[in-house]
Amino acid sequence: MPPCRSNDQMNWGEQKAMRDFTKLTGVERSFDEDEIIVSKTDTKGRITYANEVFLRVAQYTEEEVLGQPHNLIRHPEMPRCVFQYLWDTISEGREVFAYVINRTKLGDHYWVFAHVTPTFDTQGRIIGYHSNRRVPDRKAVETVRKLYTDLRSVESKAGSARAASEAGLAALVGRLQEMGTTYDELIFQLAREGSRSSMAGAC
Ligand SMILES: Cc1cc2nc3c(=O)[nH]c(=O)nc-3n(C[C@H](O)[C@H](O)[C@H](O)COP(=O)(O)O)c2cc1C
């Protein structure tokens, strides 16, 4: 049984155990097309800011998320290698776009199209990170979901978290080569196709 205490009385290990215990419901949550889910972190990925849309969709209070690692909302369907690519890129001072599935406090899930950027001080040093997320196109989500299933299957055969991440990244590079594209091209092709189909739908 999970510990019967409120989140602010539990330490991080206890909260993680509670989260792992909370079963995924399979229920998808959504947010409006004109809304943006925003969070900011320190350089270690601990949450320093979450806007009202973040809290509403993820089903947390501000007190529950501030100071917590961002993997608080990690969903098991996300391949490790996507987060490795994210961290490798932002820690080098570059931006990343990614399709991400997140879990809520109560075990629901929601897909986002995320833009993650480093924040610099006046000396050009990275002092934290910022993520803005919008509603993703459904067709893009279906394509990405298949790719992620594929990558997780590769990762699940590895012996450790690090080996899984590396095997996933190698598989991702291989898939992109087969498709004759790069990560950024694929992400933007999916986004462009999404905006074309939604414009066609509006006519
Ligand atoms: C600004 C920022 C936003 C992030 N947003 C998310 C997010 O929405 N969902 C998520 O699972 N991880 C997010 N991450 C990545 C997490 O820090 C973490 O790498 C990921 O959840 C994988 O955790 P794990 O290595 O414990 O499996 C974000 C990181 C940063 C710096």
The ligand as a Gaussian input file, in Angstrom:
#p B3LYP/6-31G(d) Opt

LIG

0 1
 C       12.607000      22.562000     -19.136000
 C       12.417000      21.071000     -19.088000
 C       11.160000      20.520000     -19.301000
 C       10.961000      19.142000     -19.238000
 N        9.702000      18.662000     -19.447000
 C        9.469000      17.338000     -19.303000
 C        8.162000      16.829000     -19.447000
 O        7.192000      17.552000     -19.748000
 N        7.978000      15.492000     -19.258000
 C        9.013000      14.649000     -18.952000
 O        8.769000      13.453000     -18.777000
 N       10.283000      15.115000     -18.843000
 C       10.514000      16.430000     -19.020000
 N       11.803000      16.895000     -18.908000
 C       12.910000      15.927000     -18.810000
 C       13.125000      15.419000     -17.395000
 O       14.035000      16.300000     -16.761000
 C       13.727000      13.999000     -17.400000
 O       14.918000      13.993000     -18.137000
 C       12.774000      12.949000     -18.013000
 O       11.513000      12.980000     -17.400000
 C       13.342000      11.534000     -17.899000
 O       13.491000      11.199000     -16.565000
 P       14.291000       9.888000     -16.114000
 O       15.696000      10.057000     -16.635000
 O       14.213000       9.865000     -14.641000
 O       13.633000       8.725000     -16.767000
 C       12.041000      18.277000     -18.957000
 C       13.323000      18.828000     -18.753000
 C       13.504000      20.197000     -18.829000
 C       14.880000      20.760000     -18.596000

